[in-house]
Amino acid sequence: MRWFSVGIKVVCLVSMMCTVSGIGANWGTQASHPLPPDTVVRLLRENGIRKVKLFDADYDTLRSLGKSEGVEVMVGIPNDMLASLATSVKAAEKWVSKNVSAHVSSSNVKIRYVAVGNEPFLETYNGSFLRTTFPALQNVQSALIKAGLSNQVKVTVPLNADVYASSNGLPSGGDFRTDIHGLMLQIVKFLSDNGAPFTVNIYPFISLYIDSNFPVDYAFFDGNASPITDGSLTYYNMFDANYDTLVWALQRNGFGNLPIIVGEIGWPTDGDQNANIVYAQRFNQGFMSHILGGRGTPMRPGPIDAYLFSLIDEDAKSIDPGNFERHWGIFTFDGIAKYQLNLGSTNSGSLVPAKGVHYLERKWCVMKPSANLDDPQVALSVSYACGLADCTSLGYGTSCGSLDARGNISYAVNSYYQRNNQLDVACKFPNLSMITKTNPSVGSCRFEIMIEPYYGGAGRRFGCLQKPLSLVALIIFFSLTVV
């Protein structure tokens, strides 16, 4: 295992002069009950986060960012749109007109980048986007030129760190992946010709997740790991070594001066034994201290532009890569700071929670004291609830990993109940559940009360559409299980 060179995130920024103007954050909206965009924009502003990276171009989100007093924005184009943009310049022009020009001119949104795709060359995609990413990038650039925006809005492609590797196990052996080497050089030259940056996502956590022999301390920035020597350079953490592997890859192919943006970097807080608040705080604070000093890396001294992944937890993300996927936020789903973190951007030196968050009533769905653990409906009910809600905080080494059997059941049915806005029918599991006003939270295990649903923008995708679907399924479930 080349510990320094692979930080694969299997899923699913910089100012125009490439100088640091504070840390950025990724704002994802794959949540059943997302915070209203105005609330999130206020959260950004009060925490001094001056750059934000989006994964789409949601109208309500961008309109709210127009009120953000100068937060720089990277709008995103999802991978499933690449094919249409690759085959039609008109489609690219229409997208730019609707999602860039309109917001820049009428909403005063400070859009600085368009992210064309998201990690499109992941090996797990089996080449699905190899033929569409570069043509889509070219067409979006042409559309920006036609719109007169190419000087202020730059295109980029957020890529996973798996697009490069090392031939000798050290940063100096860095080069682009053999199977996409020619394509990467086309993209890199295009970025260079158009004054655009290379965007890379680096995840030391994933290296630890997939390799039990990974030296834990090397993932962090406190100097406790055994260093790696590469010629005259010494590497004390995985991030610097990974970043410089990319620097070497660019330099080896004639693009040593291309600006680099770290599009995603962070550490999750739940869903795995190594995804916890202690490690997340250690990593993110260490990273902030590392880049705020402006020292850069051994191969690329100077400021580093980066976007923390992520701002807020997303309970509707796919968990195919792992249960940790829903827990990357430095804030919980409702805007509560998870731990002490100094971003170097506020007077208090700590995170400021979201304000004006509206919750549903203080009540929970739990297992009845009289319910029998041996009831054959228990396993069916828990499977059903977890399949339609979020049980990723249950399991070995997680925040709710110490719950007993009854606690696990209560957590599952409550997650489903809250996901469905505390409707009575959502707590009617056969002979199993009841509503209580006594908080069942224990220690680090938080039994959530959901926030009021937001029905605009992302809420239309994840809130109001999901509720009737899952409740219809619940009625069918009852009809099949109740004797």
Beta strands, then each sheet from edge to edge (+ up, - down):
strand 1: 24-27
strand 2: 51-54
strand 3: 72-77
strand 4: 110-116
strand 5: 154-156
strand 6: 158-160
strand 7: 164-166
strand 8: 174-176
strand 9: 198-201
strand 10: 228-230
strand 11: 233-235
strand 12: 260-265
strand 13: 305-308
strand 14: 364-367
strand 15: 433-436
sheet 1: 5+ 4+ 3+ 2+ 1+ 13+ 12+ 9+ 6+
sheet 2: 7+ 8-
sheet 3: 10+ 11-
sheet 4: 14+ 15-
end
